[in-house]
């Protein structure tokens, strides 16, 4: 596969008047007017949001790609977008307009303009800039000028797409879309599966004498509902496509080539697991010098120590398709590798240690899941090594995660499972679909023990707390500490104390297990603090109120943070939170309503318990002990259990906001 030219494309000129007729008109006629008229608002309800997308059209032309000379070109993508800015907020925020960057794509042409309410328009000139949004996401940025309320931004964008025969176009966004169109054009020697998702509509490709076409449209698509407890992309109206076969013509022979998940799985498995004799010998010599291998260890600890060691000495280099970054001899000599190289290295090391690994290729839960009925190979992009003997995974390419933790978005998702079996002297690759194992909720969470007493003046609280953080939450904590210098440790540790209130005065602070340990898997971070706090204490005519604040955490701050009922509810990973709070009751006071705090609730999905909480208060002499445990055993809660979960979260929120009331005897 050729080395991509993306590194060469720092900026692409917006062609402005150099393009006299927007080229998308040859694909979706009528989208671009030579003399545009501003949108006439006849229904104010359609423009009540900051931005309204008047038209969003996409054409994917696989036929045109066959007529061009670029090697490995699979399709020419045309995008037309026409948006209206309804408020000053939109004008300010769209001064830098970002277009999500498409993998393996070279910009081919662009024409953009601003249409003003008075009918005048001006072409956007300048350059597209590339900005990095995250490790896996980038965007192109253009800068339209002279924006005003009621104006419109319109652009046509053409891109050359390489080695990509499946994908998805999302037409639902944070703003409403009045009109959406999708079109796919291919030679009739290609066979495509095309699906409308989440209500976009069914699509049936039509084969003509020369071309295969698939078209669909939708209108009045509402803005997607946003919530931190709902992944938006799987819920958006979209169109997915994937090529399932093509006719390969060599000389006078025609042969139909079928795409299958089995073929894809075999190819990926071989890419990651085949090593040359030279690579094998160099790796063997290196491993003979690894001192930690000379002692007998339990399988989980050995898996962890190999990962910890390699991730500490091998530098991650994200460049794709660089052969030397995938070659084990080069990697061991220069200590740098890309994604493919890292997976190859880990697979080879575990193989030489006699530890069986199998390959899982998965899609994150915030993306569309793998569809086994479509050859959507682009979704099976996150590699995991699966250890069947212990039913756990390791993420070779993710340096922030250490076995037995993997990125939570990759867990509990559909994966293509690839492994090899012996058939006599021959090795055969098998494939199937499975769910990526997710850690049980008992392995992820925090336990907090707090002791509270009033100061002698009874105007403040003296709190001693100890917080133990386990599993995936601990990954975030350890990653944070790893990025700090010694002078920053204390401040960050103080921020993790389980009281996010004002007027905290720290008297003592200690922390332990803030780094990954090569001898202890998942040694939990522990933070201890002694501090005074006045903001949690309120004196009344009848007694004393003590608010628990962060000592009694909940996953919602108010009921309205939940997503719409029909979308279900998502959390990153199964987890628990436990709190034990002991309060020294001052002489002359007693707990006002001890039974109020005794509550229990279980969320059931059929006969299966998927979430719950229990709280209780015990009073022994002048010591009050408040126990509360909440747990979430699933990552996705469907509509059938939504009402139960909503009820549970409401009760937890009520408990969080209810102070401990001590009344005078």
Residue, then its C-alpha position, 0 to 999 in steps of 0.5 A: x500500500x502506498x505511503x499517503x500524501x497527507x503529510x504533504x498537504x499542509x493547506x489546500x487553496x479555496x479556489x474561489x472564482x477559479x471554479x466557475x461552476x461548482x463541480x458537485x452540480x454534475x452529481x446532485x443538480x440544483x444545489x449551487x445557484x450562480x446568483x443565490x437568493x437568501x433563504x426566505x423564512x416562512x416558518x420562524x420555528x425552523x430557524x429558532x436554533x443558532x444554526x439551521x442546515x438548509x441543505x446537506x448533500x453527499x455524492x460518492x462516485x466510485x465510477x469516476x474514480x475508475x476513470x482517473x489516473x491516481x493509484x489506489x483511488x477508490x472514490x470521489x466524494x462530493x459534499x454540498x452544505x448550506x447553513x444559515x446563521x440565526x443568532x449572534x452566537x452562531x456568527x461568533x462561533x463559526x468565524x472558524x468553520x470546521x469540517x471533520x477530516x476524512x481518513x485517506x482523503x485528499x482535498x480535490x477542489x473547494x468553492x465556498x461563499x457567504x450569502x448576506x441577507x441583502x442578497x449580496x454574496x462573496x467568495x471565501x478565499x484563503x487556505x484550509x488549515x488542518x487542526x488536531x482535535x484528538x488522537x484519532x480526529x482532525x478537522x479542516x478549518x476555513x475562515x469565512x469573513x464578514x458574517x452577520x446574523x441571517x447570513x448563510x455559508x455555502x460550500x462545495x467540497x470535492x475529495x479523492x478517497x483512497x482504499x475505502x469501499x465502506x463508510x457512513x455519512x451522518x446527516x443528523x447534527x447538533x443543528x436541525x437539517x431541513x433537507x438531506x440527500x445521499x447518492x452513490x454511483x458505481x460501475x455496474x460491475x460493483x455490488x454495494x449494500x446501502x442502508x439508511x439508519x435511524x429513520x433515514x429511509x430504506x435504499x435499494x441500489x439500482x443497476x443500469x446498463x453501465x452504472x449502479x446508483x443508490x439514492x435517498x433523501x430525508x427532510x426536517x431532521x431534528x437536532x440530535x439530543x445531547x447528553x453525557x449519558x448517550x453516545x450520539x453517533x449510533x443514534x444519528x440519521x445516517x446512510x451506511x454503505x459497503x461494497x460486497x463484490x466486484x468483477x475483476x477483468x484481466x485480459x478476456x477473463x471476468x472473475x467475480x471477487x466477493x468481499x467477506x469478513x472471513x477474508x478480511x479477518x485472515x488478512x488482518x490476522x496474517x498482518x499482525x502475526x506473521x514474522x520473518x526468521x530474521x525478526x524471530x531471531x532478533x526478538x529471541x536474542x532480545x528476550x534472553x536479556x529481559x531479567x523479569x522473565x527468569x522467574x516463574x509468574x502467574x499468567x496475569x502478572x506475566x502478561x502485565x509485566x511484558x506490557x509494562x516493560x515494552x510500553x516503557x521502552x518503545x516510543x509510539x509513532x502514529x505514522x501509518x504504512x511505514x514498513x520499518x515501523x512495523x518491522x520487529x528488527x527495526x523496532x527492537x533496534x530503534x525502539x519506536x513503532x506504529x500501531x501495526x508494529x506494536x501489535x506485531x511485537x506484543x503478539x510475537x513476544x507472547x507467542x514466544x512465551x507460550x501464551x496464547x493470544x487471539x486478535x479482536x478487531x472492534x469499534x468504539x461504543x461511541x461509533x457505529x458498531x460492526x454490522x456483520x451483514x455488511x462488509x463495513x471493514x472500516x469499523x473494525x479498526x481497534x486492535x486488542x489481544x485476547x487471552x482466551x484462558x483468562x477471558x481478558x484483553x490487552x490494548x497494545x496501541x494504547x499507552x494509557x491503559x495497562x492490563x487488565x484494563x482496556x479503553x472503556x469505549x472498546x469494551x462490551x462492543x461487537x468485535x471480529x474475533x480472529x484466531x488460528x488452528x492447526x489442521x495437520x501441518x497447515x495453519x488455518x485462520x478462523x473468524x467469528x463475531x463476539x463481544x469484547x469482555x468488559x470488567x465486572x463493576x466490582x473491579x471499577x470504582x472508589x471506596x471512601x471512608x470519612x470521619x467527621x467531628x465538629x471543632x471545639x467552637x462548633x463552627x466548622x467540621x474536621x474531616x479525615x478521609x481515605x479514598x481508594x480508587x480502583x480499575x478504570x477510574x484509577x487509570x485516569x488518576x495514574x495517567x494524570x499523575x504520570x504527567x505531573x512533576x513533583x511540585x504538582x503532586x500535592x495540588x492534584x492530590x488535594x483536588x481528588x479529595x472527596x469534597x468539592x466544596x469551598x472553604x477547605x483548609x488542608x491540615x495533612x495530605x498523603x497519597x500512594x500507588x500513584x504510578x503503575x507498578x510492575x509487580x502489583x497489577x492494579x494497586x489502587x491509588x489511595x489518597x488520605x486527607x485531614x481538613x477543616x470545612x465550614x461550608x458543609x455545616x449549617x446551624x439552625x434554631x433547632x440543631x445542626x445540619x451537615x451536608x455531605x457534598x462529595x462524600x456522597x457522590x452521585x452520577x447526576x447533578x439533576x434529573x434533567x441531565x439524563x437523555x431522552x427516554x427513547x435513546x436509552x442511557x450509556x455509561x463508560x464502564x460498569x462501576x461502584x461507589x461506596x461511602x462510609x461516613x462516621x460523624x461524632x455527634x456532639x453532646x446534647x444532640x441526636x439524629x433527627x430522622x434515622x429511618x429516612x436514610x434507610x433505602x434500597x433499590x434494585x434495577x432489573x432487566x427481566x430477572x437480571x439485576x443491572x444496577x442498584x443502591x443501598x443506604x443505611x444509618x446506624x447510631x451507636x452511642x455518640x457515633x453515627x455511621x452512614x453507609x451508602x453503596x451504588x453500583x452499575x453493572x451494565x454499560x447500556x440501559x435500554x428503554x425497558x429499564x430506563x424508568x427504573x433507573x430514572x427512579x433510582x437516580x432520583x432517590x440517590x440525588x435526593x439523598x445526596x441533597x438531604x443533610x444529616x440533621x442533628x436535633x437538640x435532645 
